[in-house]
Amino acid sequence: MDETIKNDKLRRKAEKAVQNELDKIDNEKCAGIVHELRVHQVELNMQNDELREAQIKLEDSRRKYFELYNFAPLGYYTLDRKGLILDVNLTGAELLGFERKNLQKIAFIKFIASDYRQIFHHHIKKVLETETKQTTELKQIKKNNDYFYAHLETLPVFDENGSFIEFRIAVTDINTIKKAADDLKKSEKRYLEFFNNPLLGFALCEIITDNNDQPIDFIYLDVNYAFEKLTGLKKADVLNKRVSSILPYEEIADIIEIYGNVALSGESTNFEYSIPSLNRHSEIFAFSPRKSQFIAFFTDISKKKQMEDLAKKRNDELANINAMLNVEIGDHEKAEIKLERIIDKLEVSNQELEQFAYVSSHDLREPLRMITSFLQLLEKRYKGHLDDDADEFIGFAVEGAKRMDAMINDLLEYSRVGNQEMNFNFINCEKILDMVLINLKTLIEGSDAIITHDPLPNIYANEQLMIQLFQNMISNSIKYRSEKIRPEIHISVEKKDKEHIFSLKDNGIGMSSKHLDRIFTLFQRLHTRDEYEGTGIGLSISQKIVHLHGGKIWAESEPEKGTTFFFTIPIKIDSLAK
């Protein structure tokens, strides 16, 4: 109350003083003063508004700076000249695994790995000497003794007199980048090991065309060590040279056309090719990395080709022997002697062939296993890191190696049939079939196949080989089933003269009669690998088993009407068996 009375007295005194002054001023001058006061009042109000707006902007700027400083993706540290932490943002504290308040006045070097501290000392010294921003990379230690690789940018701060105030350090976690760089180095090392593997040849080439854009030659741009080893050609002798200047044109005309189609169309291909002057037969996979260029990966399959040629030669010899046996010879005794000699030669020849097939296939498996391993390693390491074409090409190479491995395994299986000691006994075919159906249960249920049979006889045979025979025949019928109807297979037998004639009839896709002679030939296929899997050796093994039992095998078929396979087993009686 006293304060109010005091203020009222002061106001009345001020008003009286003002009135006395106004009494001395005429009305015109008074009006001018009032106008000036009003203008000044408006100016003061405007200045107050500007000050309030500036204050709001300043507060907003401070808030933004605070958020930018504390929530930046980098760690910010302020150090004094002794290296003690004066301030740190939230990210910097989080990098070290501490609360901000627990880092005050702590030596920054405490969080640097011991083997990197000397680097940090040199870094700080250089900042002071140059008075400019400097960068370095080192390993920092976290609270839990874990570590991360960091990129440091350090800036010295000076006052207006040039005196040092503090260090400001921006820290970036480059752990991910560092790990990626290390992984890349390791991957490059593995890739070079694969690239320089002595079992897989590589050649990068460019196609040369004529005025009509037809391929007429190609130039070697790069080759690997395996190329030299597998071809006998030196890298220095082929680089930047036309293949026509290196090899006879008549030997390479076809392969120029094949490579030309790959380089110009972009379509990859897989094929076999022989070059007599190099005494090499190769399996080749080619693709185009860019227009007018192609890359060829190849392996030497000369041993495999020699084995196939030897098999064909032996088959021709066998055909000639069979023809000779059909010739009527007047002198029965001479015919028997000659026949025995031919049979002896044939047995020796077949043993040599089987031994050669087994040894060659066995020798081929080890280098193939290494090729497959490196191809799978390349696929695992680089799949998804290269473009789609590269992933596809690597997939083709892996698939080709797997197919070759399957062929070698089948060849080994073929060579083993009849190679071991065989025990012949009287066996029940229905029991054999029951075991086969158990073995093929998953395949039969998966295809929803129906297997039926007539009463089956006892026969004199090798049990394991007969299981394999029925298993191969039934599997073959299920594989080549029709997609339109449910697969049905019926097994029957007829006794005729001195043999049992077995028949296995299916309702599958069938085939043209002109192919019936080919289906029992080793590695012969009537369909592409994309349509049906396998190497085409199953029926060859079946034929060999039937022949080992002294029987014959053949087939009757029509397209879309199914196929019936027949085979015979001679009838034996107890006295003959003994």
Secondary structure, DSSP 8 states (H G I E B T S, - for coil): -HHHHHHHHHHHHHHHHHHHHHHTS-HHHHHHHHHHHHHHHHHHHHHHHHHHHHHHHHHHHHHHHHHHHHHSSSEEEEE-TT-BEEEE-HHHHHHHT--GGGGTT-BGGGGB-GGGHHHHHHHHHHHHHHTS-EEEEEEEE-TTS-EEEEEEEEEEEE-TTS-EEEEEEEEEE-HHHHHHHHHHHHHHHHHHHHHT-TTSEEEEEEEEE-TTS-EEEEEEEEE-HHHHHHH---HHHHBT-BGGGTS-HHHHHHHHHHHHHHHHH---EEEEEEEGGGTEEEEEEEE-SSTTEEEEEEEE-HHHHHHHHHHHHHHHHHHHHHHHHTS--S-HHHHHHHHHHHHHHHHHHHHHHHHHHHHHHHHHHHHHHHHHHHHHHHHHHHTTTS-HHHHHHHHHHHHHHHHHHHHHHHHHHHHHTTTS----EEEEHHHHHHHHHHHTHHHHHHHT-EEEE----EEEE-HHHHHHHHHHHHHHHHHT--SSS--EEEEEEEEETTEEEEEEEE-S----GGGTTTTTSTT--SS-TTTS-S-S-HHHHHHHHHHHTT--EEEEE-TTS-EEEEEEEE---HHHH-
